[in-house]
Amino acid sequence: MTARSRWRTLLFRGTEPVSGNQLRLLQSGAEFFPALIAAIDAAHTEVHLETYIFNPDPSAEAVRDALMRAARRGVRVRVLVDGVGSRELPAAWLEALKTAGVSMLRYRPLVGRGWRSNPHSLRRLHRKLAVVDARIALVGGMNIIDDYEPVRFDAPRLDFSVEVQGPLLAQIHQSVRRLWRLVALTQLQTDKSRKPEIRPSWPTNGHMRAAFVVRDNFAHRRDIERVYLTALALAHDEILIANAYFMPGRRFRKLLKKAAARGVKVRLLVQGHTDHPFFQAASRALYRDLLAAGVKIYEHQASELHAKVAIVDGQRATVGSSNIDPFSLLLAREANIVVDDAAFAHDLQQRLQPVIDQATPLDPADWQRRPWPQRMLSWLAYGGVRFMVGLAGGRWV
């Protein structure tokens, strides 16, 4: 077995990679929303959309209108939103979608005293997926929310998705159908559509090898985490990770430090601005040790960082919804695309490099001298996150 074959066997173990795909990287809303709306407007039979946030803003309104247009022309449209992330979706929007014929379900809707008082409500639908006519899919980190909402910067939110055509659609389509049926069953909803389920189809001229990797609470509890850990262990040249909420467990951190020790160039792009200061404080508890081990860390200041992507050795890349934190890796439903293709990895790296060039590099010496009150507050926040995860039933190692 060649070194590359061994790499593939270990990295993709249990994740069923397939060849022959066409993949297109989409950056931020300027590329994502036109692609999504065009796919919906071209739909003939079926649209599945899953999202954590469906925010009432102009970009989301354009998606809503495309969904309603599709439903009115007889397309079966199913929208699954998270009960926490989309809790502020206006009643008028919900009524308009229903009137147009769109079927909508909420994943784990809020009940009783609300989500903050129940640790088990941390188990969320965090996937961002769209599958149209079982012939094209969009998978990644993009919610249905404008790039400049809710906090406005001069630059758009940094995020990525992948447009997928090819044999990988079979797995993606099956996954969205299965989750829709599961949620409908738990909420005693019946499918009123009389249309038969369609079979995936795709062009035959694709050449990219990729896997669809999910995290759920059944058969795939650790799949996304395992792919990351394997990639870090086998990296020999470079690791580049851009992740919005970066708080890895001990095994992940150990592998990052081991990679740096054996000469691998390890770079992390993390948030400078954050919508969760408590979580950022907890994440920063880990920076001092990583920096001392030779890991380079950059904080993105120009806009909100929401990306969940990585590149290893210029050949393998992942784009998806999963953060590198216990909420994503242990509790939420997530979906990533893992790609084994140098051209795709190069495209992603070319898009990230200017961002890193403009980001703020963290100085290891400064973090070694960080005042003890700041260090204490960070470790208290870190302990608080671990406590919440434990209450929710997660075991973070």
Secondary structure, DSSP 8 states (H G I E B T S, - for coil): --HHHHHHHHHTTTT--EEEEEEEEEEHHHHHHHHHHHHHHT-SSEEEEEES-B-SSHHHHHHHHHHHHHHHTT-EEEEEEETTTTTT--HHHHHHHHHHT-EEEEES---TT-GGG-GGGG--B---EEEETTTEEEEES--BS-TT-SS--SS--B-EEEEEESTTHHHHHHHHHHHHHHHHHHTT------S--------S---EEEEEEEE-SSS-SSHHHHHHHHHHHH-SSEEEEEESSB---HHHHHHHHHHHHTT-EEEEEEESS-S-HHHHHHHHTTHHHHHHTT-EEEEE-SS-B--EEEEETTTEEEEES--BSHIIIIISBEEEEEEE-HHHHHHHHHHHHHHHHHSEE--HHHHHT--HHHHHHHHHHHHHHHHHHHHTT----
